[in-house]
Amino acid sequence: MFLSKISKLWKVWELRTLVLISLSIQVLLILFGSHRKRIVTKWVSLLLWLGYLLADSVATLALGVLSHNGDSEDHSSSANQNNDDLLAFWSPFLLLHLGGPDTITAFSLEDNELWLRHFLGLNVQVGVAFYIFIRTLSETKLPGAKLWLVTILMFIAGIIKYSERTWALMVASRDNFRESMVTAPDPGPNYAKFMEEYCSKKSAGLKAEIVCEPEPRSQLRRRRRLSHGSNYVEEESKIISDEDLIFEAHRFFQIFKRLIVDLILTFHDRNESQSFFMKRSWDQAYKVIEIELGFVYEVLYTKAAVIHTLTGCILRIFSASSITSAFIIFYLSINKINYSKIEVVITYVLLGGAIALEIWSLTRLVFSEWTIIWMKKKNLNQLSTLLFRVVSYFRPIDQPRWSNSMAQYNLIKFCIKDQSSIVGKMMKLIHVKEIYDKFWYRTYIGVTDDLKTSIFEDLNQKLRNATDSTSYKYFSTCRGELALQMIDYYDDILDRSIKVEFDESILLWHIATDICYFLDDGDHHKEINSEKILSNQRKSRAVSNYLLYLLVSRPFMLTAGIGQIRFGDTCAEAKNFFHRLEIEIDESQACRKLHEVDTQVPPIEVKGDRSKSVLFDASRLAKSLLKLDIEKRWEMMSLVWFEMLYYTASHCRGNYHGQRLSLGGELLTVVWFLMVHLGIGEQNRVESGHARAKLIVDM
């Protein structure tokens, strides 16, 4: 009897519950959808992931229930027919929900590749909703016939919303996104015709000569030669308004978005970008890149590429007008006495929710940086300035456009804590320990202004030393070579540590950095009053832990290798070593114990090559580093880590950078864009224009 009552109750409330859950999910997605590009909190990502997956399932399930509504035996009564008439009015709302909010069309880049599936779903779900409407209309008596008009209006809005989402997914799919930026085929000057003319002149006995004019070169360096000597002075950084920063960021976005799909740049792109960024201060340079990456995120994961077009604006006006008209007609013209009070209340909730979400979307559409840019292009400068002030009041320009944080993963800390972790042992029994380790031992720290400034100044210093395009490419391939050159000291261990496989190099320097840090902290505490040394220590450890996090949790962002195998073997050896001590130790003690091990003989000669552990190779590296002066050592180590960061950023595929934009962003992506804007890297494949060849004939 109890189960029978539950079954009857669920039969009555099933459809009501599903449509209200569907509306609630839409509210959740529209409120939190845009936050994920600035937040790395795990529960927010989990909540959005569940909401994104459930949104389509719940709406589709509700449509299925609606399609079978009225099949019961008591359907013949007039009251039930009227209620069915009202319930059929709910089907367009479910199409509206399937269209999703403007703030999130794709949870990950892979969702964009499923646009054809969504297109098929659009046709199927519209067909189901239309079937529900036609069937109910044919069965409905006169009292509910006025609902056909409001239902059609909601159908228009629902189809527009669902079409917008499918369109946005199609535009952001890798193939379509790439094709939209591929330039028309360029055959170049007519070589055959030119050589035919040249050969004919030579055959006629005339003295013919081909003369090529050199490509005009622009001033790329941020320095100018004084008229009275050969010294160089820096150009002063020029500050531009925050409103202009948005416009410039959008201008560069139109050029550099092709990096996401691994398309190339020209020397014109490099020169234009360099001339802009070399005149900016470090904070304005980062701000432009943050805004630019924000545009990339919106194109890939939201409806921005659709709604910020003329067609998109027209469709949005139609959908908003349809929803508003449907609400007014339902409120003024429909006699609600013929329907169940609960169904009427839920209908008002659906209409009110649709209008509220539409108002929210229209507000975001108008008060957005895309609108500011459009106004500036139309020379509506006063309006754009006014709109910028309004937008900046609610979202200050100084507010970070990404999480502004970097994940941290420390090998020695992990080995110490994991060795005595009961939870870790339990996770190992159910074969999920690797997943548990990646999440449980990961922490986050803010990206400091000191780190940003140092990276910006180091890249600019490298740029000053560039002489040609080969130099720009060379800087992105260095993994510490330039940093070691500054110490004017050759050591075979140091030299080898940056020439081994990249994942091995990261592990070697990561452990060596920790050893040096904790030994210096105890042995040279009086000398480390220098803010410069402390700053280099903080930066070195931050980047060291960040790159290890990439190696452990994001190996696809690094060059191909066996980093995870090396990490596992190194951790296993470290745990065995610490277990032999038979005492509980902290990181400082662990590093000192590692340093005390006699490593005169290379580990490979004793252990062989089966285990890929680099634990005591790193101890040997630390001993070599500790021979250097403390100030010079940490300055060099910070530069080595910077070069490893540059190498990782420039060798990571564009789509992997794009994937991380939806999860708070990565420092690696910001650094990558900064490098490319300064011309450092291998993205510039066009180094000159068409040759200005002339045929000179001496008569």
ROLUM-60421 format. One record per residue (C-alpha): residue number from 1; residue in three letters; y, x, z. Coordinates in steps of 0.5 Angstrom, whole numbers, plus 500, padded with zeros to 3 digits. Each point is the difference from the previous one (the first is absolute). Example, Ala and Ser with C-alpha at 12.3 -4.5 7.8 and 13.67 -1.06 7.14 Angstrom:
BEGIN
SITE  num  residuo    Y    X    Z
SITE    1      ALA  491  525  516
SITE    2      SER  507  502  498
This chain:
BEGIN
SITE  num  residuo    Y    X    Z
SITE    1      MET  500  500  500
SITE    2      PHE  505  506  502
SITE    3      LEU  498  503  493
SITE    4      SER  501  493  496
SITE    5      LYS  507  499  504
SITE    6      ILE  502  508  498
SITE    7      SER  498  498  493
SITE    8      LYS  504  494  499
SITE    9      LEU  506  503  503
SITE   10      TRP  500  506  496
SITE   11      LYS  499  496  494
SITE   12      VAL  506  496  502
SITE   13      TRP  504  506  501
SITE   14      GLU  497  505  495
SITE   15      LEU  505  499  495
SITE   16      ARG  506  500  505
SITE   17      THR  498  506  503
SITE   18      LEU  499  504  494
SITE   19      VAL  507  498  497
SITE   20      LEU  504  502  506
SITE   21      ILE  496  507  501
SITE   22      SER  502  501  492
SITE   23      LEU  507  499  502
SITE   24      SER  500  504  506
SITE   25      ILE  497  506  496
SITE   26      GLN  506  499  495
SITE   27      VAL  505  501  506
SITE   28      LEU  496  506  503
SITE   29      LEU  500  503  493
SITE   30      ILE  507  499  498
SITE   31      LEU  503  502  507
SITE   32      PHE  496  507  501
SITE   33      GLY  498  501  493
SITE   34      SER  506  505  499
SITE   35      HIS  499  503  506
SITE   36      ARG  494  504  498
SITE   37      LYS  504  505  496
SITE   38      ARG  504  502  507
SITE   39      ILE  494  500  505
SITE   40      VAL  494  503  501
SITE   41      THR  497  496  506
SITE   42      LYS  493  499  499
SITE   43      TRP  500  492  502
SITE   44      VAL  506  499  495
SITE   45      SER  496  502  495
SITE   46      LEU  493  497  502
SITE   47      LEU  504  493  501
SITE   48      LEU  503  501  493
SITE   49      TRP  493  501  497
SITE   50      LEU  497  494  503
SITE   51      GLY  506  496  498
SITE   52      TYR  500  502  493
SITE   53      LEU  492  499  499
SITE   54      LEU  500  494  504
SITE   55      ALA  506  497  496
SITE   56      ASP  496  499  494
SITE   57      SER  494  498  503
SITE   58      VAL  503  494  504
SITE   59      ALA  504  497  495
SITE   60      THR  494  500  495
SITE   61      LEU  495  497  505
SITE   62      ALA  506  495  502
SITE   63      LEU  500  498  492
SITE   64      GLY  492  500  500
SITE   65      VAL  501  495  506
SITE   66      LEU  505  496  497
SITE   67      SER  496  499  493
SITE   68      HIS  494  497  504
SITE   69      ASN  505  496  504
SITE   70      GLY  499  492  499
SITE   71      ASP  492  501  499
SITE   72      SER  498  497  506
SITE   73      GLU  498  493  501
SITE   74      ASP  506  497  503
SITE   75      HIS  504  502  495
SITE   76      SER  501  493  497
SITE   77      SER  505  498  505
SITE   78      SER  507  499  498
SITE   79      ALA  502  504  506
SITE   80      ASN  496  506  498
SITE   81      GLN  502  500  493
SITE   82      ASN  507  500  502
SITE   83      ASN  499  506  504
SITE   84      ASP  496  504  495
SITE   85      ASP  506  499  496
SITE   86      LEU  504  503  505
SITE   87      LEU  495  506  501
SITE   88      ALA  500  501  492
SITE   89      PHE  507  502  501
SITE   90      TRP  498  506  504
SITE   91      SER  497  503  494
SITE   92      PRO  506  503  497
SITE   93      PHE  502  503  507
SITE   94      LEU  493  504  500
SITE   95      LEU  502  502  493
SITE   96      LEU  507  502  503
SITE   97      HIS  496  504  505
SITE   98      LEU  496  504  495
SITE   99      GLY  506  502  497
SITE  100      GLY  501  504  506
SITE  101      PRO  507  502  503
SITE  102      ASP  505  505  496
SITE  103      THR  499  505  506
SITE  104      ILE  492  502  498
SITE  105      THR  496  499  494
SITE  106      ALA  496  506  501
SITE  107      PHE  497  503  506
SITE  108      SER  498  506  496
SITE  109      LEU  501  503  493
SITE  110      GLU  492  498  499
SITE  111      ASP  503  492  500
SITE  112      ASN  504  501  494
SITE  113      GLU  494  502  496
SITE  114      LEU  497  493  502
SITE  115      TRP  506  496  496
SITE  116      LEU  495  497  495
SITE  117      ARG  496  497  505
SITE  118      HIS  506  497  503
SITE  119      PHE  502  498  493
SITE  120      LEU  493  496  500
SITE  121      GLY  501  498  507
SITE  122      LEU  507  497  498
SITE  123      ASN  497  496  494
SITE  124      VAL  494  498  505
SITE  125      GLN  504  498  506
SITE  126      VAL  505  496  496
SITE  127      GLY  495  496  496
SITE  128      VAL  497  498  507
SITE  129      ALA  506  498  503
SITE  130      PHE  502  496  493
SITE  131      TYR  493  497  501
SITE  132      ILE  501  498  507
SITE  133      PHE  507  497  498
SITE  134      ILE  497  496  493
SITE  135      ARG  494  497  504
SITE  136      THR  505  498  506
SITE  137      LEU  505  497  495
SITE  138      SER  495  496  497
SITE  139      GLU  497  497  506
SITE  140      THR  507  499  504
SITE  141      LYS  502  493  500
SITE  142      LEU  508  498  499
SITE  143      PRO  502  502  507
SITE  144      GLY  499  507  499
SITE  145      ALA  502  501  493
SITE  146      LYS  507  503  501
SITE  147      LEU  496  506  503
SITE  148      TRP  499  503  493
SITE  149      LEU  507  502  499
SITE  150      VAL  500  504  506
SITE  151      THR  493  503  499
SITE  152      ILE  502  502  493
SITE  153      LEU  507  504  502
SITE  154      MET  495  503  505
SITE  155      PHE  495  502  495
SITE  156      ILE  506  503  496
SITE  157      ALA  502  505  506
SITE  158      GLY  493  501  502
SITE  159      ILE  498  502  493
SITE  160      ILE  506  505  499
SITE  161      LYS  499  503  507
SITE  162      TYR  493  502  498
SITE  163      SER  502  502  493
SITE  164      GLU  505  505  503
SITE  165      ARG  495  503  504
SITE  166      THR  495  501  494
SITE  167      TRP  506  503  496
SITE  168      ALA  502  504  506
SITE  169      LEU  493  503  501
SITE  170      MET  499  501  492
SITE  171      VAL  507  504  500
SITE  172      ALA  498  504  505
SITE  173      SER  493  502  498
SITE  174      ARG  499  507  498
SITE  175      ASP  499  499  493
SITE  176      ASN  506  495  499
SITE  177      PHE  504  504  504
SITE  178      ARG  499  507  496
SITE  179      GLU  500  496  494
SITE  180      SER  507  497  502
SITE  181      MET  503  508  500
SITE  182      VAL  496  503  494
SITE  183      THR  506  502  495
SITE  184      ALA  499  498  493
SITE  185      PRO  496  506  496
SITE  186      ASP  504  505  498
SITE  187      PRO  498  504  494
SITE  188      GLY  506  505  500
SITE  189      PRO  504  503  495
SITE  190      ASN  496  500  493
SITE  191      TYR  497  507  500
SITE  192      ALA  496  499  493
SITE  193      LYS  507  498  497
SITE  194      PHE  504  506  503
SITE  195      MET  494  505  498
SITE  196      GLU  500  497  493
SITE  197      GLU  507  501  499
SITE  198      TYR  500  507  503
SITE  199      CYS  494  502  496
SITE  200      SER  503  498  493
SITE  201      LYS  506  504  502
SITE  202      LYS  496  506  501
SITE  203      SER  496  499  494
SITE  204      ALA  507  499  496
SITE  205      GLY  502  507  502
SITE  206      LEU  505  498  504
SITE  207      LYS  501  503  507
SITE  208      ALA  498  495  505
SITE  209      GLU  500  500  508
SITE  210      ILE  499  496  505
SITE  211      VAL  505  500  506
SITE  212      CYS  499  496  506
SITE  213      GLU  505  498  505
SITE  214      PRO  498  501  507
SITE  215      GLU  500  494  505
SITE  216      PRO  506  499  504
SITE  217      ARG  499  502  507
SITE  218      SER  503  496  506
SITE  219      GLN  502  503  506
SITE  220      LEU  495  499  505
SITE  221      ARG  501  504  506
SITE  222      ARG  504  498  506
SITE  223      ARG  505  506  499
SITE  224      ARG  505  503  496
SITE  225      ARG  502  507  498
SITE  226      LEU  507  502  503
SITE  227      SER  504  503  494
SITE  228      HIS  502  506  504
SITE  229      GLY  493  503  501
SITE  230      SER  492  498  500
SITE  231      ASN  500  497  507
SITE  232      TYR  497  493  500
SITE  233      VAL  503  494  505
SITE  234      GLU  497  493  501
SITE  235      GLU  503  494  498
SITE  236      GLU  502  495  505
SITE  237      SER  496  494  501
SITE  238      LYS  503  494  498
SITE  239      ILE  500  494  504
SITE  240      ILE  499  493  496
SITE  241      SER  501  493  502
SITE  242      ASP  493  497  503
SITE  243      GLU  501  494  495
SITE  244      ASP  500  506  494
SITE  245      LEU  494  502  503
SITE  246      ILE  496  494  499
SITE  247      PHE  503  500  493
SITE  248      GLU  498  507  499
SITE  249      ALA  493  499  503
SITE  250      HIS  498  494  495
SITE  251      ARG  503  505  494
SITE  252      PHE  495  505  502
SITE  253      PHE  494  495  502
SITE  254      GLN  501  498  492
SITE  255      ILE  498  507  498
SITE  256      PHE  495  502  506
SITE  257      LYS  496  494  501
SITE  258      ARG  496  503  494
SITE  259      LEU  497  505  505
SITE  260      ILE  496  495  503
SITE  261      VAL  496  500  494
SITE  262      ASP  500  507  499
SITE  263      LEU  505  500  494
SITE  264      ILE  504  506  498
SITE  265      LEU  508  501  501
SITE  266      THR  504  504  495
SITE  267      PHE  505  505  501
SITE  268      HIS  506  495  500
SITE  269      ASP  497  497  506
SITE  270      ARG  499  506  504
SITE  271      ASN  507  502  498
SITE  272      GLU  503  494  502
SITE  273      SER  496  499  506
SITE  274      GLN  502  507  502
SITE  275      SER  507  500  499
SITE  276      PHE  500  494  505
SITE  277      PHE  496  502  505
SITE  278      MET  503  507  501
SITE  279      LYS  507  497  501
SITE  280      ARG  497  495  506
SITE  281      SER  499  502  507
SITE  282      TRP  493  500  503
SITE  283      ASP  501  493  503
SITE  284      GLN  502  496  494
SITE  285      ALA  495  504  496
SITE  286      TYR  495  497  504
SITE  287      LYS  503  493  500
SITE  288      VAL  500  500  493
SITE  289      ILE  493  501  499
SITE  290      GLU  498  495  506
SITE  291      ILE  504  495  496
SITE  292      GLU  497  502  494
SITE  293      LEU  493  499  503
SITE  294      GLY  501  494  502
SITE  295      PHE  502  497  493
SITE  296      VAL  493  503  498
SITE  297      TYR  497  496  506
SITE  298      GLU  503  494  498
SITE  299      VAL  498  500  493
SITE  300      LEU  492  502  502
SITE  301      TYR  499  495  505
SITE  302      THR  505  495  500
SITE  303      LYS  503  495  495
SITE  304      ALA  506  504  499
SITE  305      ALA  499  502  493
SITE  306      VAL  499  493  498
SITE  307      ILE  505  496  504
SITE  308      HIS  506  505  498
SITE  309      THR  500  498  493
SITE  310      LEU  503  495  496
SITE  311      THR  494  496  499
SITE  312      GLY  498  501  508
SITE  313      CYS  507  497  502
SITE  314      ILE  499  494  495
SITE  315      LEU  493  499  503
SITE  316      ARG  502  500  507
SITE  317      ILE  506  495  499
SITE  318      PHE  495  495  497
SITE  319      SER  495  501  506
SITE  320      ALA  506  500  505
SITE  321      SER  502  493  497
SITE  322      SER  494  497  499
SITE  323      ILE  498  501  507
SITE  324      THR  507  498  503
SITE  325      SER  499  494  495
SITE  326      ALA  493  498  502
SITE  327      PHE  502  500  508
SITE  328      ILE  506  496  498
SITE  329      ILE  496  495  496
SITE  330      PHE  495  499  506
SITE  331      TYR  505  499  505
SITE  332      LEU  504  495  497
SITE  333      SER  495  496  495
SITE  334      ILE  493  501  503
SITE  335      ASN  498  494  505
SITE  336      LYS  496  504  505
SITE  337      ILE  498  494  504
SITE  338      ASN  494  499  495
SITE  339      TYR  497  507  502
SITE  340      SER  497  503  506
SITE  341      LYS  506  503  505
SITE  342      ILE  496  506  501
SITE  343      GLU  500  501  492
SITE  344      VAL  507  499  500
SITE  345      VAL  502  505  505
SITE  346      ILE  496  505  497
SITE  347      THR  503  499  493
SITE  348      TYR  507  501  503
SITE  349      VAL  497  506  503
SITE  350      LEU  498  502  493
SITE  351      LEU  506  498  497
SITE  352      GLY  505  503  505
SITE  353      GLY  496  507  500
SITE  354      ALA  500  500  493
SITE  355      ILE  508  499  500
SITE  356      ALA  501  505  506
SITE  357      LEU  496  506  496
SITE  358      GLU  503  498  494
SITE  359      ILE  507  501  503
SITE  360      TRP  498  506  503
SITE  361      SER  497  503  494
SITE  362      LEU  507  498  496
SITE  363      THR  504  503  506
SITE  364      ARG  496  507  499
SITE  365      LEU  501  499  492
SITE  366      VAL  507  500  501
SITE  367      PHE  502  505  506
SITE  368      SER  496  505  497
SITE  369      GLU  501  507  497
SITE  370      TRP  498  498  493
SITE  371      THR  506  495  500
SITE  372      ILE  505  505  502
SITE  373      ILE  497  505  494
SITE  374      TRP  501  494  496
SITE  375      MET  507  498  502
SITE  376      LYS  502  507  499
SITE  377      LYS  497  501  493
SITE  378      LYS  504  493  498
SITE  379      ASN  506  504  503
SITE  380      LEU  501  495  506
SITE  381      ASN  502  505  505
SITE  382      GLN  503  496  505
SITE  383      LEU  494  495  500
SITE  384      SER  495  506  501
SITE  385      THR  504  503  505
SITE  386      LEU  501  494  504
SITE  387      LEU  492  498  499
SITE  388      PHE  499  508  502
SITE  389      ARG  504  499  507
SITE  390      VAL  496  493  501
SITE  391      VAL  493  504  499
SITE  392      SER  502  506  504
SITE  393      TYR  502  496  506
SITE  394      PHE  492  497  500
SITE  395      ARG  497  506  497
SITE  396      PRO  504  506  502
SITE  397      ILE  500  506  494
SITE  398      ASP  498  505  506
SITE  399      GLN  494  496  502
SITE  400      PRO  494  503  497
SITE  401      ARG  497  497  494
SITE  402      TRP  493  503  502
SITE  403      SER  496  501  506
SITE  404      ASN  504  507  501
SITE  405      SER  493  502  504
SITE  406      MET  495  505  498
SITE  407      ALA  493  500  503
SITE  408      GLN  497  505  504
SITE  409      TYR  493  503  501
SITE  410      ASN  498  506  504
SITE  411      LEU  493  503  499
SITE  412      ILE  500  504  507
SITE  413      LYS  502  493  504
SITE  414      PHE  495  496  496
SITE  415      CYS  495  505  502
SITE  416      ILE  501  500  507
SITE  417      LYS  501  493  501
SITE  418      ASP  494  498  496
SITE  419      GLN  496  504  503
SITE  420      SER  500  496  507
SITE  421      SER  502  493  496
SITE  422      ILE  494  495  502
SITE  423      VAL  503  495  495
SITE  424      GLY  500  505  495
SITE  425      LYS  492  501  502
SITE  426      MET  499  492  499
SITE  427      MET  504  500  494
SITE  428      LYS  495  506  497
SITE  429      LEU  494  495  502
SITE  430      ILE  503  494  495
SITE  431      HIS  501  505  495
SITE  432      VAL  508  499  500
SITE  433      LYS  502  506  503
SITE  434      GLU  504  503  494
SITE  435      ILE  504  494  500
SITE  436      TYR  501  500  507
SITE  437      ASP  502  507  500
SITE  438      LYS  505  499  495
SITE  439      PHE  504  495  503
SITE  440      TRP  499  501  507
SITE  441      TYR  502  507  500
SITE  442      ARG  506  499  496
SITE  443      THR  507  500  502
SITE  444      TYR  507  499  497
SITE  445      ILE  507  504  501
SITE  446      GLY  507  499  497
SITE  447      VAL  502  504  494
SITE  448      THR  506  504  504
SITE  449      ASP  506  502  496
SITE  450      ASP  499  507  502
SITE  451      LEU  494  500  495
SITE  452      LYS  503  496  495
SITE  453      THR  506  505  500
SITE  454      SER  495  506  500
SITE  455      ILE  496  497  494
SITE  456      PHE  506  498  496
SITE  457      GLU  504  507  501
SITE  458      ASP  493  504  498
SITE  459      LEU  499  496  494
SITE  460      ASN  508  501  498
SITE  461      GLN  499  508  502
SITE  462      LYS  494  500  495
SITE  463      LEU  504  496  495
SITE  464      ARG  505  506  500
SITE  465      ASN  495  505  498
SITE  466      ALA  497  496  494
SITE  467      THR  502  503  494
SITE  468      ASP  496  496  495
SITE  469      SER  496  494  499
SITE  470      THR  494  505  502
SITE  471      SER  503  501  507
SITE  472      TYR  500  493  501
SITE  473      LYS  493  499  499
SITE  474      TYR  498  506  504
SITE  475      PHE  503  498  506
SITE  476      SER  496  494  501
SITE  477      THR  493  504  499
SITE  478      CYS  502  505  506
SITE  479      ARG  496  499  506
SITE  480      GLY  503  505  504
SITE  481      GLU  501  506  496
SITE  482      LEU  508  499  500
SITE  483      ALA  500  500  507
SITE  484      LEU  495  506  501
SITE  485      GLN  505  504  496
SITE  486      MET  506  499  505
SITE  487      ILE  496  504  505
SITE  488      ASP  499  507  496
SITE  489      TYR  494  501  504
SITE  490      TYR  493  500  496
SITE  491      ASP  494  497  504
SITE  492      ASP  493  499  496
SITE  493      ILE  498  494  505
SITE  494      LEU  507  497  499
SITE  495      ASP  500  501  492
SITE  496      ARG  493  497  500
SITE  497      SER  502  494  504
SITE  498      ILE  504  497  495
SITE  499      LYS  496  502  494
SITE  500      VAL  493  496  502
SITE  501      GLU  499  493  498
SITE  502      PHE  506  495  503
SITE  503      ASP  496  496  505
SITE  504      GLU  498  507  503
SITE  505      SER  507  503  500
SITE  506      ILE  502  493  504
SITE  507      LEU  495  501  505
SITE  508      LEU  501  507  501
SITE  509      TRP  507  500  501
SITE  510      HIS  500  493  504
SITE  511      ILE  495  504  505
SITE  512      ALA  504  506  500
SITE  513      THR  507  497  501
SITE  514      ASP  497  496  506
SITE  515      ILE  497  507  503
SITE  516      CYS  507  503  499
SITE  517      TYR  504  495  503
SITE  518      PHE  496  499  506
SITE  519      LEU  500  508  501
SITE  520      ASP  507  501  499
SITE  521      ASP  502  494  505
SITE  522      GLY  496  504  505
SITE  523      ASP  502  507  498
SITE  524      HIS  507  500  498
SITE  525      HIS  503  494  503
SITE  526      LYS  506  504  502
SITE  527      GLU  501  502  493
SITE  528      ILE  499  493  497
SITE  529      ASN  507  498  503
SITE  530      SER  502  500  492
SITE  531      GLU  501  494  497
SITE  532      LYS  498  502  494
SITE  533      ILE  494  502  502
SITE  534      LEU  498  494  504
SITE  535      SER  503  496  493
SITE  536      ASN  495  504  496
SITE  537      GLN  494  499  505
SITE  538      ARG  501  492  500
SITE  539      LYS  501  500  492
SITE  540      SER  494  504  499
SITE  541      ARG  495  496  505
SITE  542      ALA  503  494  497
SITE  543      VAL  498  501  493
SITE  544      SER  494  504  502
SITE  545      ASN  497  493  504
SITE  546      TYR  503  496  494
SITE  547      LEU  496  504  495
SITE  548      LEU  494  500  504
SITE  549      TYR  501  492  500
SITE  550      LEU  500  500  493
SITE  551      LEU  494  504  499
SITE  552      VAL  496  496  505
SITE  553      SER  502  493  499
SITE  554      ARG  503  500  493
SITE  555      PRO  496  506  496
SITE  556      PHE  502  496  493
SITE  557      MET  507  503  501
SITE  558      LEU  498  507  500
SITE  559      THR  497  504  494
SITE  560      ALA  492  499  500
SITE  561      GLY  496  504  504
SITE  562      ILE  495  500  506
SITE  563      GLY  506  499  506
SITE  564      GLN  496  495  504
SITE  565      ILE  494  504  500
SITE  566      ARG  504  506  502
SITE  567      PHE  503  496  505
SITE  568      GLY  493  497  503
SITE  569      ASP  497  507  500
SITE  570      THR  506  503  504
SITE  571      CYS  500  494  505
SITE  572      ALA  493  501  501
SITE  573      GLU  501  508  501
SITE  574      ALA  506  499  505
SITE  575      LYS  496  495  504
SITE  576      ASN  494  504  501
SITE  577      PHE  505  506  502
SITE  578      PHE  504  496  505
SITE  579      HIS  493  497  503
SITE  580      ARG  498  507  501
SITE  581      LEU  506  501  505
SITE  582      GLU  497  494  505
SITE  583      ILE  507  498  502
SITE  584      GLU  505  495  498
SITE  585      ILE  506  504  496
SITE  586      ASP  506  497  497
SITE  587      GLU  503  502  493
SITE  588      SER  504  507  503
SITE  589      GLN  493  502  503
SITE  590      ALA  496  499  494
SITE  591      CYS  505  504  496
SITE  592      ARG  500  506  505
SITE  593      LYS  492  500  500
SITE  594      LEU  500  500  492
SITE  595      HIS  505  505  500
SITE  596      GLU  496  504  505
SITE  597      VAL  493  500  496
SITE  598      ASP  499  507  496
SITE  599      THR  501  499  493
SITE  600      GLN  500  507  497
SITE  601      VAL  494  498  496
SITE  602      PRO  501  495  495
SITE  603      PRO  496  493  502
SITE  604      ILE  497  500  493
SITE  605      GLU  497  506  501
SITE  606      VAL  497  498  506
SITE  607      LYS  498  492  499
SITE  608      GLY  500  500  492
SITE  609      ASP  503  495  496
SITE  610      ARG  495  494  501
SITE  611      SER  505  497  506
SITE  612      LYS  507  499  497
SITE  613      SER  504  501  507
SITE  614      VAL  506  504  500
SITE  615      LEU  501  500  507
SITE  616      PHE  500  507  501
SITE  617      ASP  503  502  494
SITE  618      ALA  506  496  502
SITE  619      SER  499  504  507
SITE  620      ARG  501  507  495
SITE  621      LEU  506  497  497
SITE  622      ALA  503  498  506
SITE  623      LYS  499  508  503
SITE  624      SER  503  502  493
SITE  625      LEU  506  495  501
SITE  626      LEU  501  502  507
SITE  627      LYS  502  508  498
SITE  628      LEU  506  497  497
SITE  629      ASP  507  499  504
SITE  630      ILE  500  494  503
SITE  631      GLU  506  497  496
SITE  632      LYS  498  503  494
SITE  633      ARG  493  497  501
SITE  634      TRP  502  493  501
SITE  635      GLU  505  500  494
SITE  636      MET  495  502  496
SITE  637      MET  495  495  502
SITE  638      SER  505  494  499
SITE  639      LEU  501  503  493
SITE  640      VAL  492  500  499
SITE  641      TRP  499  493  502
SITE  642      PHE  506  498  496
SITE  643      GLU  497  503  494
SITE  644      MET  493  497  501
SITE  645      LEU  504  493  501
SITE  646      TYR  504  501  493
SITE  647      TYR  493  502  497
SITE  648      THR  496  494  503
SITE  649      ALA  506  495  498
SITE  650      SER  501  503  493
SITE  651      HIS  492  500  498
SITE  652      CYS  499  493  503
SITE  653      ARG  499  494  495
SITE  654      GLY  506  495  499
SITE  655      ASN  495  494  501
SITE  656      TYR  498  503  507
SITE  657      HIS  508  501  502
SITE  658      GLY  501  493  498
SITE  659      GLN  494  497  504
SITE  660      ARG  503  503  506
SITE  661      LEU  507  496  499
SITE  662      SER  497  494  503
SITE  663      LEU  497  503  506
SITE  664      GLY  507  503  503
SITE  665      GLY  501  505  495
SITE  666      GLU  498  508  500
SITE  667      LEU  504  506  502
SITE  668      LEU  496  503  494
SITE  669      THR  503  495  495
SITE  670      VAL  507  501  502
SITE  671      VAL  499  507  499
SITE  672      TRP  497  499  494
SITE  673      PHE  506  496  497
SITE  674      LEU  505  505  503
SITE  675      MET  496  506  496
SITE  676      VAL  500  496  494
SITE  677      HIS  508  498  500
SITE  678      LEU  501  508  501
SITE  679      GLY  496  501  494
SITE  680      ILE  495  504  504
SITE  681      GLY  493  498  497
SITE  682      GLU  496  499  494
SITE  683      GLN  502  493  498
SITE  684      ASN  505  503  495
SITE  685      ARG  496  501  494
SITE  686      VAL  506  500  495
SITE  687      GLU  504  506  501
SITE  688      SER  505  499  494
SITE  689      GLY  502  495  495
SITE  690      HIS  499  500  492
SITE  691      ALA  501  507  497
SITE  692      ARG  507  500  497
SITE  693      ALA  497  504  494
SITE  694      LYS  504  501  494
SITE  695      LEU  499  503  493
SITE  696      ILE  504  505  498
SITE  697      VAL  500  502  492
SITE  698      ASP  504  506  498
SITE  699      MET  502  499  493
